[in-house]
Amino acid sequence: MNAAICVAAATAVDVQRLLGGAATDGDGQSHPGLPWAGCTVLAADRETLKGIMAKAKDRPDVYVADMPEAAQATRVYDEYLAVMASTPAVDIAPLAVSMVGPRNRIDRIVGRLPLLS
């Protein structure tokens, strides 16, 4: 779940206007805006995530953010950057992937993965 939260944070910053406006409840209290596109967390192993990233990376209409295993294996961000700089792309093991794009294209990329429970 930590990895999912990290890629969600990256996605919220990078994808313009992803968050809807704040909601006001019946008592007048404000609640922060949430992604208007919705959020679905699907279950997949690392090899499946690698395959998903390979399918999505060349799609100009799909935004992709990933959290490599190196991000959780290091405690200092500069260490993470150094590990990533010395790791060939083929050897990067994603722990989570976030995608935003047309639903039909995302559905084709992820197939019929189950919801994370």
N, C-alpha and C positions, 0 to 999 in steps of 0.2 A: 504494500500500500504506500510505503514511503516513496518508492520509485514513481508510482502513478501520480502522487501529489507533486513531485518535482517536475515531471513533464507537463502537468497541467499548469503549473506556474509559468514555465517557459512559453507555453502555448498562449496563455492569457496576455502575456506581454507582447508576443510577436504577431498575433493575429488581431489586426485592427477591428474594433467594434464587435469583438466576440461576446463581450458581456453586455447584457441588457441593462436597462435603467434600474435604479433602486425601486423596491416595492414598498408600499406603505400599508401597514396592517390596519385593521378596524379601529385601533386605539391611536392611530396617527404615528406609530413608531416606524422608523425606516429600517429596511433590511437591504444589504448590498445586492447589486445586480448579479445575476447568475448567467452562465452561457445560454444564449437564446437557442443555440443549436442543440442543446441537451448534452448530457454526458453519459456514455455507456462504457462500462469497464468490462472488458472481455478477458477470459482466461486463455493463456497460451504459454507454451514452453519457450525456451530461448531460441531453439532452432526455428520454430514457427515465427517468432518475432523477427528473426533475421530474414526469413522469407518475405514477411510482410514489408519490411523496410526495403528490400530489394525491389519489390513490385512498386512501391510507392515513390521511391527516390527520384525517378525520372518523370513523374507526373507534375507538370507545372500548375495544375489545378488542385493539387493536394499539398497542404502544409504538413510537414513531418517533424516531430521533435522526439528524440530518444534519450534515454538515460542508460549509458553504458555501465557495465559491472564495475568498471574502474572508479566510478563516482562514489560507490559505497565502500570500495576497498581502500580508499584514501581518506584521510581526515582533514587535510589542508588542500584548499582549492588549487594552489600552485602545483601540488603533487599530482592532482588529477590532470591538470593541463600537461604536465611533463609525461605522465603515463600515456595519455592519449596521443601526444606528439610522437611517441616512439612505438605506437601500436598500429600495424597495418589494418586498414578498414576491414579486411576479411576476418581478422582475429577479434574484432570488437563484439562483445556479447551484450546485447541489450537486455535490460531488466524490465523496461517499459517503453512503450511507443505511444505517442499522441498524434492523432491525425485529424485534420479539419479539411473538408472539401464536400463536393456534391455527394449526397447520400448514395446514389447508385454506384459511384466510383469507389467510395469507401467500402460498400458492401461487397463489390467484386474483389477488392484487395484482401479483406479479412475473411471472406467466406462465411462459414456457419460456426464461428467460434462461440462457445457457451459464455454466458454471463459469469463473471467472477462472483463466487458466493462467499 
